[in-house]
């Protein structure tokens, strides 16, 4: 609230050449007069998966309003650019693609300062990073890998971020009898870099990504990437990842097995 009050005062002075909002709140339109503004769109998740969002969620409405009014749009992948054109019927000349970058480097496991995590960390694990709801497709990934976890008693899944497992996730893991084989940690960026480095592979089973920054993080840390053949991921990962069909448990399982048990492929 206070930030909004201060922002409005600063914006109203119009002592700038171009305005660049940080999100899709259109409040500033009443204050910039004829000053040009540039909008950054990171993804079109609200449009592609509209059914996942409550009718009171106005992000998609505000995003479209600003996209149509913006002088220029920055987006982070050609795939997202195509989605913007598809949903908003905006000229491609108005949209500039600027790829993201990662600041991650190849850190040692010793960089993890949290000794509780160190003690719990298994020697062989597949890494999952980020939130786990809806289009992130975590439930399909877990179902696909459950048979592998049961056949290889030394293999685990390590999840980073996304908060503690909720009741539905706990029930899913228990129903698959793998509740003791899947861990969830909150960890610093340096610790995450160490987890990437020491993982057998990083898996990104998402149904949609505007870019997929975790792919670059994984590359930077020397971790093999196994990911969905969908949205922007083939554009970002190129020929440096092994792909699967994200809605096929068998495809996910085959791709993971192919990577984690083949040192030549992983290296």
N, C-alpha and C positions, 0 to 999 in steps of 0.2 A: 504493500500500500504506500509506504513512505517513498520507496523507489519510484513508484508511478508519479507521485507528486513532483519529485525532483526532476524526473525525466521530462515531464510536460513543460516545466519552467525552462529547462535547457533547450528543448526542441523548439519552443515558441520563439526563442531569440533568433533562430535561423542563422546562426553564425557558423555555417558549415556549407560545403558544396554538395555533398551527397549524404543521404541518410540510409543506414543499413540496420534494420531491426534484427534483434536476435531470435525472435520467434514470430508467431502468427497473430499476435494481438494487434488489431487494427486501430487501437486508441490514438496512435500518432497521426493518423490521416487528418485529424482536425487541427493539427498544430504545425505541419510542415509547409503549408501553403503550396506554392508551385515548385518547391524543391524536389529534385529527382530522388528516387529511392531504389535501392537494390535489395532484392529478396533472395535468401538462400533457402532452398528446399532440399532436405536431406533424404527424403523418401516419400512414397505415396501409399504408405501402409493404411492410413485411414480410408483411402479410396479403394484400394485393392481388396481390403478385408473389412469393408464397412459394417458387416454383421457382427464383428467383434466389439464394436463400440456402442455405447448407450446413445439413445436418440438425443439426450441432452448435451452430448459432446459436440462442441461447435468448431473443433479444430479444422475439419475439412471445409466447412463453410467459410471460416476466416481465411484459411490458406488460399482458397480459390479467389476470394475477393482481392487479396493482396497480390496474388499472382497476375490477375488481370490488370491491376492498376500499376504494378511495378514497371519501372523503365527498363530494367534488366533483371534476369533471374540467373543465379548461380546454382548449379546442382553438382552432385558428386560422382555421377556415372552416366554413361550414355544410356543405360537401361532406364534410369530414373528420368532422364530427359525425354525418352520416348513415352514414358508413362504420363509425364506432365502434358505433353502434346496430345496424347490420347484422351485424357480426362478433361482437359481444359480447352482444347482446341486453340492452343497458343502457337504462334509462329516459332519455328526452331531458331530463327535469327535472333530472337529475344533471349535465348537461353545459352549460357556458357557453362561447359563442363570443366570443373577444376577438381582433380582427384585429391583424396586425402593422403596423408602420410603418417607413418608411425615413428614415435620417438624411442621405441623399444630397442634394446640391444641384448646380446647373449650373456645373461647373468648366470652366476653359479648358484647351485642349490643352497650354498652357505649364506647367500644374501637374505634368506628367509629368517627374520629375526624372531618370529613367533615359534617358540620351541614346541608348543602344543601341536601346531600343524606339522612341524618336522617329525615329531614322534608318531603321528597318525598317518603320515604320507606313505603309501605303498610303493614298492619298488617298480612294479609294472602297472601303469595306468593309462587310460584314455582320458584326455582333457576336454571338458565342455566349459565354455565361458559365456556368462551373460544371463539374461532373464530366460524364463522357461515356459512362459504362457503362450497359449494360442498358436499363432503362426510360427513361433520359434520351433515347434514340432518336437519338443523334448520327449513327449510321451511315446511317440512312434519310435524315436531313436532308442529309448530305454527298452521298449518291447523287442526291438530288433536285436539288441545286444545281449539281452538276458540269457539266451541260450549259450552264447559265447562265454559269459561270466560263469555259468554253471559247469561248462566243460573245461574251463581253465581256471582253477581255484586260486591262481596267483594274480589274476587280472582284476582290476578295479576300474571304476569310473570316478574321476575327481571333477566336481563342479565348482566353479568359482563365480562369485557374485550371484545376483538374483534373490538374495535373502534365503532364510532357512526354508527347508521343504515345507509346503503347506500340507494340510490333512489329506487332500486328494492325491498329492504326490507320494506321501507316506503310504497311503493305501495301495497305490499302484505298485510301488516297490515291494511292499509286503506280499501283494498278490502274485508277484513274479518270483518271490522268495530270494530277492537280491537286496533287501533292505540293509544288510551288513556289508554290501559290496560297492555301495555308492555313497561317496562323501560329498559334503558341501562346505566350502570355506569362504570366508570374507578375508581378503588379503591385500597388501599394498601392491602397487604397480611393480616394484622391484621383486617382490615375492612371486607375483604372477609371471614375470619374465623367467624366473627360475623354474616355475612349474611348466611353462612351455618347453624350456630347454630339456627337461628331464622326462617329458611325456613320450610315450610310444607314438602318439599322434594326437592332433587336435581335430575334433569333429564338429562341423557346423551343419546341422540338419535343417536349418530354417527354410520355410516355404518362400520367404521373400526377404531381401536385404537391399537397402538403398545403396550400400557400398560393401560393407563387410570388413570393418577395420580390424577385426580379430584375425582375419586372414593375413594381413600385413604384419601384425604383431607376431603371429606364429612364424612367418617367414624370417622375420628379423632375429628370432631366437633359435632358428635352425630346427624347427619342429615340423614334421610332415603334416600336410593338410589333407583332410578328407571332407568333402563338402557337397552340398546339394547342387545339382545341375539346373539352377534356376535363377531368375532375376539377374542381378548384377554380378553374381559370384564367378561365372566363367570369364567375364570381362576382367575382373580383378585378379583372379588366381591364374588365368591363362592355362598354360600346359604344365604348371608346377604343382598341381593338385590332382588327386584322384576323385572322380565325381560319382554320385549315385542319384537315383530317382528318390526324392525325399518322402514320397508317399508309399514307397515300397519297402517293407521291412526286409525282404530278401535282398534287395539291391544294397541297402545300407549294410547289412550283415556281410555280404560278399566283399564289399569294398573295404570294410574295416579289417576283415580277416586277411585280405590280400596285402594290406600295408603292414599290419603289426607283426606278421609272421614272416616277413620278407625283408631282411636287413639290406639287401642290395637295392630294393625299391625304396625303402625308407631313406637311405643315404643318397 
